[in-house]
């Protein structure tokens, strides 16, 4: 079984890669872009779930901060995931 940070990173990277390829397909008007966007959303679900769980398990955060991270994960999943991943790695180094 993979550790939670590893699962999070793999899911985030996979989702981001599929989103980039789907955007290329969309710009080039190639068929299959919608399928790739759907696959990106499905690949992104594990890191959204893991991110939200990690936010709510942290007892040091205020409820408003938890709510904002949750809304970010739900509506801006990839952008929030990248920001959260960078802050998560920074916290682990300290």
Secondary structure, DSSP 8 states (H G I E B T S, - for coil): ---HHHHHHHHHHHHHHHHHHHHHHHHTT-TTHHHHHHHHHHHHHHHHHHHHHHHHH-TTS-HHHHHHHHHHHHHSHHHHHHHHHHHHHHHHH-
